[in-house]
Amino acid sequence: MDDLSGEESESGSEPEEDVKLAEPSKNSIYNRDGLVEKLQDISWSENVEWMHKLSLDIDQEKEVDVNDDLARELAFYTQALEGARLAFEKFQSMGLPYLRLPDYYTEMVKTDAHMQKVKGWFLARKRQIEKAEERRKAREAKRIAKEVQAEKLKERAKQKKQEIEAVKKWRKQRQQSGFPAGGKDSELDLGFEDGKAFERPVKKRPGVSPGDCFGGKVKQGGLKGKNMKKREFRNSKFGFGGRKSLKKQNTAETRNDLRGFNKGGVAGKKKRKR
């Protein structure tokens, strides 16, 4: 077995050579009588009708060069066209129908169920190709988005570096111009040098609450006259803010207060006349 496997590996590694076909035997048998007898068995008889053979002989007017592809195909076309014209004439003369009826449907080799399966396979294959194309586009878009994001980050880092270099250059120029190094104006508090983002300063005005839209003018007496009356009316109607969900909740005093309770029912209720 090892020898056979070694021979197979050696044969597999060798390049394949062109296989020469065996030459036909020169000792062929030419049985003329047998061939003529078989030809008579399969050939049509002389008195058979043309309807059973449907064969036509077309005479070629001129010789055609068989090596010329265009001329040869044109000769085939003209010969077939002439044969169809002669066959139509024969059918018309014999009174036989030769055209397909308008309501005639041929029977297909494949059944409708089989063709439905083939159609379903093609549709499923088409959907698979579309889904694969969508996934490929999504991957491509994701890759491009990553590249764009990385490019933006590089651009921001480059801009930050340029700004820091500009500040350093400005400080160096100030020192060369003769400004004192320890003065108040010599150093600027630049937050972006330490990698910190710019933050909005939180400044509180004294005497002004965060939700005061009037800027503390009410407490300072800034509202006078009609504005003050409007403010007092709105305060009495809507309150001063805060929790209002327990405004209508009963207490011990309201629970014992029955002044609003009417024992006689609805006053002034009259019966509806029919």
C-alpha positions as semicolon CSV with decimal commas, in nm:
position;residue;x (nm);y (nm);z (nm)
1;M;0,000;0,000;0,000
2;D;0,284;0,238;0,077
3;D;0,432;0,175;-0,266
4;L;0,099;0,250;-0,431
5;S;0,052;0,571;-0,234
6;G;0,406;0,676;-0,321
7;E;0,344;0,610;-0,687
8;E;0,016;0,806;-0,673
9;S;0,187;1,104;-0,510
10;E;0,464;1,094;-0,769
11;S;0,215;1,072;-1,052
12;G;0,011;1,355;-0,902
13;S;0,316;1,582;-0,878
14;E;0,421;1,519;-1,238
15;P;0,273;1,751;-1,502
16;E;-0,004;1,606;-1,710
17;E;0,092;1,514;-2,064
18;D;-0,129;1,511;-2,372
19;V;-0,292;1,174;-2,407
20;K;-0,265;1,036;-2,758
21;L;-0,575;0,865;-2,889
22;A;-0,539;0,517;-3,024
23;E;-0,539;0,496;-3,399
24;P;-0,830;0,312;-3,558
25;S;-0,767;-0,035;-3,672
26;K;-0,659;-0,065;-4,033
27;N;-0,825;-0,404;-4,066
28;S;-1,175;-0,256;-4,125
29;I;-1,460;-0,456;-4,268
30;Y;-1,652;-0,314;-4,563
31;N;-1,976;-0,511;-4,594
32;R;-2,149;-0,347;-4,888
33;D;-2,439;-0,587;-4,904
34;G;-2,519;-0,543;-4,534
35;L;-2,510;-0,164;-4,561
36;V;-2,742;-0,164;-4,862
37;E;-2,982;-0,396;-4,683
38;K;-2,997;-0,166;-4,376
39;L;-3,046;0,138;-4,598
40;Q;-3,344;-0,028;-4,763
41;D;-3,492;-0,106;-4,421
42;I;-3,477;0,254;-4,294
43;S;-3,544;0,442;-4,619
44;W;-3,884;0,562;-4,731
45;S;-4,064;0,373;-4,999
46;E;-4,117;0,543;-5,334
47;N;-4,498;0,550;-5,317
48;V;-4,520;0,710;-4,968
49;E;-4,705;1,042;-4,950
50;W;-4,520;1,370;-4,895
51;M;-4,733;1,438;-4,586
52;H;-4,545;1,164;-4,401
53;K;-4,196;1,274;-4,507
54;L;-4,221;1,657;-4,514
55;S;-3,890;1,671;-4,699
56;L;-3,800;1,917;-4,973
57;D;-3,510;1,936;-5,216
58;I;-3,371;2,285;-5,276
59;D;-3,140;2,340;-5,573
60;Q;-2,848;2,568;-5,501
61;E;-2,799;2,810;-5,789
62;K;-2,429;2,874;-5,734
63;E;-2,154;2,712;-5,540
64;V;-2,072;2,850;-5,196
65;D;-1,725;2,866;-5,046
66;V;-1,751;2,651;-4,735
67;N;-1,459;2,834;-4,575
68;D;-1,643;3,167;-4,593
69;D;-1,855;3,175;-4,273
70;L;-2,077;3,464;-4,380
71;A;-2,155;3,322;-4,725
72;R;-2,216;2,974;-4,583
73;E;-2,460;3,097;-4,315
74;L;-2,639;3,315;-4,572
75;A;-2,682;3,012;-4,797
76;F;-2,832;2,815;-4,506
77;Y;-3,072;3,100;-4,434
78;T;-3,192;3,140;-4,794
79;Q;-3,229;2,765;-4,835
80;A;-3,442;2,734;-4,518
81;L;-3,654;3,033;-4,620
82;E;-3,717;2,890;-4,965
83;G;-3,804;2,548;-4,819
84;A;-4,058;2,706;-4,578
85;R;-4,220;2,898;-4,866
86;L;-4,251;2,580;-5,079
87;A;-4,392;2,385;-4,782
88;F;-4,659;2,653;-4,723
89;E;-4,759;2,636;-5,087
90;K;-4,785;2,257;-5,069
91;F;-4,999;2,270;-4,755
92;Q;-5,230;2,528;-4,913
93;S;-5,266;2,322;-5,231
94;M;-5,344;2,010;-5,027
95;G;-5,589;2,197;-4,802
96;L;-5,411;2,097;-4,481
97;P;-5,385;2,327;-4,178
98;Y;-5,028;2,428;-4,105
99;L;-5,064;2,730;-3,875
100;R;-5,112;2,700;-3,499
101;L;-5,458;2,781;-3,369
102;P;-5,486;3,099;-3,160
103;D;-5,618;2,904;-2,858
104;Y;-5,370;2,618;-2,888
105;Y;-5,127;2,571;-2,599
106;T;-4,842;2,328;-2,623
107;E;-4,766;2,094;-2,336
108;M;-4,440;2,185;-2,167
109;V;-4,181;1,926;-2,080
110;K;-4,158;2,060;-1,722
111;T;-4,468;2,074;-1,505
112;D;-4,600;2,398;-1,357
113;A;-4,505;2,285;-1,006
114;H;-4,147;2,228;-1,118
115;M;-4,132;2,568;-1,287
116;Q;-4,271;2,731;-0,971
117;K;-3,988;2,570;-0,774
118;V;-3,736;2,701;-1,027
119;K;-3,889;3,048;-1,008
120;G;-3,881;3,039;-0,627
121;W;-3,516;2,935;-0,634
122;F;-3,427;3,224;-0,863
123;L;-3,620;3,472;-0,645
124;A;-3,452;3,342;-0,329
125;R;-3,114;3,366;-0,500
126;K;-3,193;3,723;-0,602
127;R;-3,290;3,816;-0,245
128;Q;-2,968;3,663;-0,113
129;I;-2,764;3,866;-0,360
130;E;-2,950;4,185;-0,263
131;K;-2,897;4,121;0,110
132;A;-2,529;4,049;0,053
133;E;-2,500;4,372;-0,146
134;E;-2,672;4,568;0,134
135;R;-2,437;4,418;0,394
136;R;-2,139;4,503;0,177
137;K;-2,260;4,863;0,139
138;A;-2,319;4,890;0,516
139;R;-1,965;4,765;0,586
140;E;-1,826;5,006;0,331
141;A;-2,021;5,298;0,481
142;K;-1,906;5,203;0,832
143;R;-1,546;5,187;0,717
144;I;-1,574;5,526;0,547
145;A;-1,737;5,674;0,859
146;K;-1,450;5,546;1,073
147;E;-1,199;5,694;0,834
148;V;-1,380;6,029;0,837
149;Q;-1,396;6,027;1,218
150;A;-1,026;5,945;1,246
151;E;-0,949;6,223;0,998
152;K;-1,153;6,471;1,205
153;L;-0,974;6,368;1,524
154;K;-0,640;6,416;1,352
155;E;-0,752;6,756;1,228
156;R;-0,861;6,861;1,577
157;A;-0,535;6,743;1,731
158;K;-0,343;6,931;1,464
159;Q;-0,544;7,248;1,525
160;K;-0,491;7,219;1,901
161;K;-0,119;7,175;1,851
162;Q;-0,107;7,481;1,625
163;E;-0,292;7,690;1,885
164;I;-0,055;7,584;2,161
165;E;0,243;7,663;1,940
166;A;0,094;8,004;1,862
167;V;0,054;8,080;2,236
168;K;0,408;7,970;2,308
169;K;0,535;8,189;2,025
170;W;0,334;8,484;2,158
171;R;0,479;8,438;2,508
172;K;0,828;8,419;2,369
173;Q;0,774;8,740;2,173
174;R;0,643;8,914;2,489
175;Q;0,953;8,811;2,680
176;Q;1,176;8,934;2,398
177;S;0,984;9,264;2,388
178;G;1,081;9,340;2,749
179;F;0,762;9,260;2,940
180;P;0,827;9,128;3,295
181;A;0,800;8,752;3,324
182;G;0,633;8,756;3,665
183;G;0,367;9,017;3,596
184;K;-0,005;8,969;3,592
185;D;-0,032;9,016;3,218
186;S;0,258;8,785;3,137
187;E;0,070;8,463;3,194
188;L;-0,277;8,385;3,067
189;D;-0,499;8,114;3,208
190;L;-0,555;7,903;2,897
191;G;-0,749;7,589;2,974
192;F;-0,688;7,413;2,644
193;E;-0,317;7,378;2,713
194;D;-0,387;7,122;2,983
195;G;-0,628;6,929;2,760
196;K;-0,937;7,069;2,939
197;A;-1,241;7,174;2,745
198;F;-1,375;7,525;2,770
199;E;-1,637;7,537;3,043
200;R;-1,911;7,792;3,085
201;P;-1,846;7,998;3,399
202;V;-2,120;7,969;3,654
203;K;-2,188;8,318;3,789
204;K;-2,459;8,386;4,042
205;R;-2,603;8,730;4,086
206;P;-2,656;8,825;4,450
207;G;-3,018;8,831;4,556
208;V;-3,146;8,662;4,237
209;S;-3,286;8,310;4,247
210;P;-3,210;8,074;3,955
211;G;-3,574;8,068;3,838
212;D;-3,635;8,442;3,870
213;C;-3,719;8,577;3,525
214;F;-3,731;8,937;3,649
215;G;-3,369;8,949;3,766
216;G;-3,454;9,026;4,128
217;K;-3,653;9,341;4,045
218;V;-3,952;9,225;4,250
219;K;-3,751;9,205;4,570
220;Q;-3,570;9,526;4,493
221;G;-3,895;9,711;4,432
222;G;-3,840;9,734;4,059
223;L;-4,205;9,661;3,975
224;K;-4,445;9,947;4,049
225;G;-4,795;10,050;3,964
226;K;-4,984;9,833;3,715
227;N;-4,699;9,583;3,684
228;M;-4,704;9,525;4,058
229;K;-5,082;9,471;4,060
230;K;-5,054;9,221;3,775
231;R;-4,782;9,039;3,960
232;E;-4,989;9,021;4,279
233;F;-5,295;8,892;4,086
234;R;-5,092;8,619;3,917
235;N;-4,930;8,522;4,245
236;S;-5,272;8,490;4,409
237;K;-5,403;8,286;4,115
238;F;-5,109;8,061;4,030
239;G;-4,902;8,075;4,348
240;F;-4,529;8,114;4,386
241;G;-4,421;7,781;4,243
242;G;-4,333;7,468;4,434
243;R;-4,543;7,164;4,501
244;K;-4,915;7,204;4,430
245;S;-5,034;6,843;4,422
246;L;-5,153;6,852;4,788
247;K;-5,345;7,177;4,752
248;K;-5,687;7,005;4,755
249;Q;-5,600;6,737;5,007
250;N;-5,825;6,714;5,313
251;T;-5,696;6,802;5,656
252;A;-5,845;6,756;6,003
253;E;-6,010;7,098;5,986
254;T;-6,161;7,058;5,637
255;R;-6,285;6,708;5,716
256;N;-6,490;6,833;6,016
257;D;-6,617;7,141;5,832
258;L;-6,964;7,053;5,691
259;R;-7,079;7,400;5,598
260;G;-7,080;7,326;5,229
261;F;-7,288;7,008;5,267
262;N;-7,651;7,045;5,141
263;K;-7,894;6,797;5,297
264;G;-8,185;6,889;5,076
265;G;-8,014;6,792;4,755
266;V;-7,985;7,016;4,458
267;A;-8,174;7,339;4,512
268;G;-8,420;7,456;4,253
269;K;-8,440;7,119;4,078
270;K;-8,760;7,084;3,879
271;K;-8,916;6,791;3,712
272;R;-8,884;6,776;3,344
273;K;-9,210;6,824;3,161
274;R;-9,300;6,570;2,900
